[in-house]
Amino acid sequence: MSLTHFDNDGQAHMVDVSAKPVTAREAVAEGVVIMRPETLALAQGGAAKGDVLGVARLAGIMAAKKTSDLIPLCHPLPITKVTLDLTPDNDLPGIRVSATVRTSGQTGVEMEALTAVSVACLTIYDMLKAAEKSMRVEGIRLMKKSGGKSGYYEAE
């Protein structure tokens, strides 16, 4: 299998998507921030910096829109929808973060969904680090994607 971001000489390049058809594209990514139960309680309403989940949601949305500025070979895309779900989970304990990104375009939005989750998780960490520096960001991965030449993918 060849990697699409390298030419025949092994040089990095942006993939030419000009011949690809415009199709509806969607990607869903997830990750978690593991923390102590008392830190989770702060995240749900008592953090000194304010609404942790609301700020993290906005950070994730902003990150999805800026992905091509952060990942060198990503195409700038006309994103049509970004949704972030941040769900406190006492069983972890921690916060589950899921991002869904949509576009109609010539390339997919997997990187935008992964970036949204990553930045939302890091924002949660930033806002709660005064209470707990040992939090862990884990499990960031693509859960599913649809559209384009490679079609549908869903993680096991």
C-alpha positions in Angstrom: 0.0 0.0 0.0 1.3 3.4 -0.9 0.9 6.5 1.3 -1.0 9.3 -0.5 0.9 12.2 1.1 4.2 11.2 -0.6 5.1 11.4 -4.3 7.1 8.8 -6.2 10.4 10.3 -4.9 9.2 10.1 -1.3 8.7 13.9 -1.0 5.7 15.1 1.1 3.0 16.8 -0.9 -0.7 17.8 -0.7 -2.9 15.2 -2.4 -4.5 16.5 -5.6 -8.2 16.0 -5.1 -9.3 18.0 -8.1 -10.5 15.0 -10.1 -12.5 13.5 -7.2 -16.3 14.0 -7.2 -17.9 16.2 -4.6 -19.8 13.9 -2.2 -21.4 14.2 1.3 -18.7 13.3 3.9 -19.0 12.7 7.6 -16.6 11.6 10.3 -17.0 10.7 14.0 -14.2 10.6 16.4 -14.0 10.1 20.2 -11.7 10.4 23.1 -11.8 10.5 26.9 -10.3 12.5 29.7 -9.8 10.3 32.8 -9.8 12.1 36.2 -10.6 11.6 39.9 -14.3 11.7 40.9 -13.8 15.0 42.7 -12.4 16.6 39.6 -15.3 15.3 37.5 -17.6 16.9 40.0 -15.8 20.2 39.4 -16.2 19.8 35.7 -19.9 19.5 36.1 -20.4 22.9 37.6 -17.9 24.0 40.2 -14.7 24.9 38.3 -13.1 28.3 39.0 -12.7 29.0 35.3 -16.4 28.5 34.6 -18.3 26.2 32.3 -15.7 23.6 31.5 -17.9 21.5 29.1 -19.2 24.6 27.3 -15.8 26.1 26.8 -14.4 22.7 25.6 -17.3 22.3 23.2 -16.5 25.7 21.6 -12.8 24.9 21.5 -13.5 21.7 19.6 -15.7 23.5 17.1 -13.0 26.1 16.6 -10.3 23.5 16.2 -12.3 21.6 13.5 -12.5 24.8 11.5 -8.7 25.4 11.9 -7.5 21.9 11.1 -5.8 22.8 7.8 -3.8 25.5 9.7 -2.5 22.9 12.2 -2.0 19.7 10.1 0.4 20.6 7.2 -1.1 18.6 4.4 -4.8 18.9 5.2 -7.0 20.7 2.7 -9.0 23.7 3.9 -12.6 22.5 3.7 -16.0 24.1 3.7 -17.3 22.4 6.9 -21.1 22.4 7.1 -21.6 20.9 10.6 -19.6 20.3 13.7 -21.2 18.7 16.8 -19.4 17.9 20.0 -20.9 15.8 22.7 -19.2 15.9 26.1 -20.6 13.4 28.5 -19.5 13.0 32.1 -19.1 9.3 33.0 -18.8 8.3 36.6 -17.7 4.8 35.7 -14.4 6.1 34.1 -14.4 8.5 36.0 -14.1 11.2 33.4 -15.5 12.9 30.4 -16.3 11.2 27.1 -15.8 13.5 24.1 -17.3 12.8 20.6 -17.1 15.0 17.5 -19.1 14.7 14.3 -18.0 16.7 11.3 -19.8 17.0 8.0 -19.0 18.6 4.6 -19.8 18.2 0.9 -16.4 18.1 -0.7 -13.7 16.2 -2.5 -11.9 14.9 0.6 -13.0 13.7 4.0 -13.3 15.3 7.4 -11.6 12.6 9.5 -8.8 14.9 10.6 -11.3 17.7 11.5 -13.2 15.3 13.8 -10.0 14.0 15.4 -8.7 17.5 15.9 -12.0 18.6 17.4 -11.8 15.8 19.9 -8.1 16.4 20.7 -8.5 20.1 21.4 -11.7 19.6 23.4 -9.9 17.1 25.6 -6.9 19.4 26.0 -9.2 22.2 26.9 -10.8 20.1 29.6 -7.4 19.3 30.9 -6.4 23.0 30.8 -9.5 24.1 32.7 -9.1 21.5 35.4 -5.4 21.1 35.8 -5.3 23.3 38.9 -7.4 20.6 40.6 -5.6 17.6 39.1 -2.5 17.4 37.0 -2.6 13.6 36.8 -5.6 13.5 34.4 -5.1 11.4 31.3 -6.3 12.0 27.7 -6.8 8.6 26.1 -8.4 6.7 23.3 -8.6 9.4 20.6 -9.6 7.6 17.5 -11.8 7.6 14.4 -15.0 5.8 15.1 -16.6 6.0 11.6 -16.6 7.9 8.4 -18.7 7.9 5.3 -18.5 9.3 1.8 -15.8 9.4 -0.9 -14.0 6.7 -2.8 -13.2 4.5 0.3 -16.8 4.6 1.4 -18.0 3.6 4.8 -15.7 2.7 7.7 -16.6 1.9 11.3 -14.2 1.0 14.1 -14.5 -2.4 15.7 
